Amino acid sequence: MVDMVRHNQIMGGSNRNRFFSKDFMIIGIDKEGNVTAFNNKSEKLTGYRKAEVLHKKIWDTILPIEYKEQWMNYSKKVFSQKPTDVFEAPLLTKTGKKISILWKLMPIATGTVRDICTLGIEKTKGKKLIRFTKKLEKHKPSKQLMEKPKTEGLLDNDRILAMFAELRDSLIMERELIDGQWIKLREYADLLDELNKTLFEEKNRLIKDEVELKNKKERFNQIFQREIEKFNLEIKEKKQLLEKLQDKEKTFEKLQQKVEKIEKRKNSLKKLSEERNKREQKINEKDLKISKRRGCWIK
């Protein structure tokens, strides 16, 4: 959250300052050379996303390493609250292309400087940065006000009052700008904090959903495997039962054939028995006739 506040401190009020241009790269740098802020123009020009450069050394990302010493010399002056001029140093894009850039380093904070607000613009548009620098100079207190008046009285009272009025108006405007920046900063920081909280909750929810989905998948695979094994077992049992039924059917067919044969034999025996009975009856009738004839002869 501290890093976010430092980022917003540099970025928060830029839209309220009429001197700022959409053509400016706005990059925050701390004393160690770490990037603490990175605006949309910087992303567009360098090809890096904000997350890829924040908290990394500027010479490890967008500044060629051979310009590290030059950059450090300028930044040391700013951290010591010494005036610096616009200077030129190339920018290194994500694809390795070098672009000529004009830079202006400015302190951020009052009292002890913690960060530098770095303004950068393509060299072809350098006049905008120079005009911006000159306008900033107009809002600085005049050195004449810091000197003691000479005995010759070169400045009259009206001139002194006018200069103090100009200084007062400049300080009021700067104070209003700073107040506006901090109000915007707090609002922006709160929104980002809430967004970060929401994203963190969403991340945890997605992780939880992923775990639940994985567990469900494992349970489904286990159930599916059990059902497949059960189905295969049932198929095997039914197949064995079918084989037994087929064997019984074959046995029944054999029995049926035997029964038919027995039935045929039975019918044959029945016919033979009937024929035999008929023959016996005929024989008996003949014997009876013969006996009767013999009886008549005896008389």
Secondary structure, DSSP 4 states (H G I P E B T S, - for coil): -HHHHHHHHHHTTGGG-TT--TT-EEEEEETTSBEEEE-HHHHHHH---HHHHBTSBGGGTTS-GGGHHHHHHHHHHHHTT-----EEEEEE-TTS-EEEEEEEEEEESSSS--EEEEEEEEGGGHHHHHHHHHHHHHTSPPHHHHSPPPTT--S-HHHHHHHHHHHHHHHHHHHHHHHHHHHHHHHHHHHHHHHHHHHHHHHHHHHHHHHHHHHHHHHHHHHHHHHHHHHHHHHHHHHHHHHHHHHHHHHHHHHHHHHHHHHHHHHHHHHHHHHHHHHHHHHHHHHHHHHHHHHHHH-
